[in-house]
Amino acid sequence: FSQGHNCLGCVAVVSVVEQLAQVHNYTFLTSMDKLCSYLPEKLFLKTTCYLVIQVFGPDIIKLLRTDLNADVVCHTLKFCKQETGQPLCHLYPSRKETWKFALEKARWIVKKSPVLKHSGND
Amino acid sequence: FNICSLPVLAKLCQKIKFAINNAVPFKDIDSDKYSVFPTLRGYHWRGRDCNDSNKMVYPGRRPDNWDVHQDSNCNGIWGIDPSDGIPYEKKFCEGSEPRGIIVLGDSASAHFHISPQWITASQMSVKSFHDLPTALTDELNWPQLSGITGFLSPTSRIKEESIYLRLRARNRCNHRDYQNIAKNGASSQNLETFIESLSRNQLLDHPAIVIYAMVGNDVCSRKKDPVPYMTTPEKFYSKVMQTLKYLNAHLPNGSHVILYGLPDGNFLWDHLHDRYHPLGQLNKDVTYAQFYSFLNCLQVSPCHGWMSSNKTLRTLTSERAEQLSNTLKKIATREKFTNFDLFFVDFDFQEISQEWQKRGGQPWQLIEPVDGFHPNEVASLLLADQLWKKVLLQWPQVLGKENPLNQQIEQVFGDQGGH
């Protein structure tokens, strides 16, 4: 899997979390918890999902609560990366200026995140 | 973190990797390439082994001593009729010209499918993820529901059956004789890396119908500029000939090879670009045009050439696909092989789309909703129907004759032990 697949996977999962919350009026935490509860135990899918929530959940919740979308969340968590000289890849429509502002805001929100601090760029 | 780096899992991971890379079953005790396990290239991909501790027992072989003592070809027919002492295999199958079906293909032949329920919040439940582990261990493919080798009843409401089920219905002696040698990303250029997973013994096995269906990856790539990565007609000719020579050296005499053309993928953009992708349906904010552009930006698109807003690029891709189809046509008319005869059949999406519209459907309903690229289950079965009808009309000898004893086989052996 390439970096691009990681980004695509992240955007899809965060979108689902966001939409589950919207459809059922859940909090983002409940939404993530529900998503994991739907997964089967086989192949450690459920366990892996809960592990992912534990690691990235707090940051995802903080970002989604501030109305930032899946693209911004995944760029902030570094699942998506903009290579130098390359365009910024996003699924949801957004203006360039809004993007810049949203990413700056997001970075500030998760500035003290232990996960991002420890993982460095990866 | 890589789970396979754990010492306890390293060996298992290596075995799984080997099975996937080489398209051979993960669980195959007798190493005959047939398995009693469904996924990881098991019986979802080729007929279920009926004895995994004897490598001389597998689907598709000619019966050993008319299967008096055991079902050596796993077609569910064996033993002796007590009323006259004649072995059942001899009584029911002798002279019926049994044959197997083999597909050499890509993700379309393997039936790549990501369930929309997995990403649609409003439809999500425990039930919607029930089949995720199966799908993951089949590389997100569903060969058991594919148009060529599928053996399960379709999940969509469609009456058409796979080529394998039709061949089996035509002659119950063909039971379990199917092989799906298809891989995601396969093309004429990389088939040589896994063609050896094909199992056919020239001396011991029945002839086979081989469908060569590399329908996209020779013109499709994820690259920013996909044109230089497209297979040229010259390279294509050389690789297809190489494959045919391999088949000639491995297929039993009397086999048939059908070369399947490439489609004109323009229909993808035409029918989908302004529709909403499953991720964009709730808030009406993601169309397929945006989804394609996102995949292209990330360089993960399965086919940048056709899944693009750039009309010139789409036309170029279609032109190259047409050139490659013409190359296949040329090979089918000019080349001769000793162990099989060779045919060419068009991939005519237009025709199945019209058929679907006659039934009240819409063309976009024939495309996989999540990836916006692959033919879905309905399209795969309509394509199989189209292929079957064309072959039956033009070259009926390929399909063999109908076995008049099918009903008796069913009476004696029921479902013949399942697929």
Interface residues (C-beta under 8 A of the other chain):
Chain A: S2 Q3 G4 H5 C7 L8 V11 A12 S15 V16 Q19 L20 Q22 V23 H24 K34 L35 S37 Y38 L39 P40 K42 L43 F44 L45 C80 P87 C89 H90 L91 Y92 P93
Chain B: I3 I119 A121 S122 M124 S125 V126 S128 F129 H130 L132 P133 L136 T137 R222 L279 L282 N283 D285 V286 Q290 F291 F294 L295 C297 L298 Q299 V300
